[in-house]
Amino acid sequence: QVQLVESGGGLVQAGGSLRLSCAASISIFSRNRAAWYRQTPGKQRELVASITSTGSTNYADSVKGRFTISRDNAKNMLYLQMNSLKPEDTAVYYCYAWVFADYWGQGAQVTVSS
């Protein structure tokens, strides 16, 4: 059973930065695709950024140049560095990994005030 636990969410003013962290219970990020998604009330969960086992990254157009996904294989950690935050980035952010099945974290609230 894979467990993913996010941390690092919070309240920040527009233009500020936050770093989300995702701790995995086993070593998965180096061998599987992982990603960050976000969701706001009444909307579908959307992909924010992803990283493959080879380290290739992909970003939603809305966050390109502002967010960076990375991982620390030795620590079983996934990160999302978020800079130049905007009020429209306000959402619950979820860590995701695929290990022969979909696994999700519990979510971390990010609120950006204007």
Helices and strands as residue ranges (DSSP letters): E 4-7, E 10-13, E 18-24, E 34-39, E 46-51, E 57-59, E 67-72, G 73-75, E 77-82, G 87-89, E 91-98, E 102-104, E 108-113
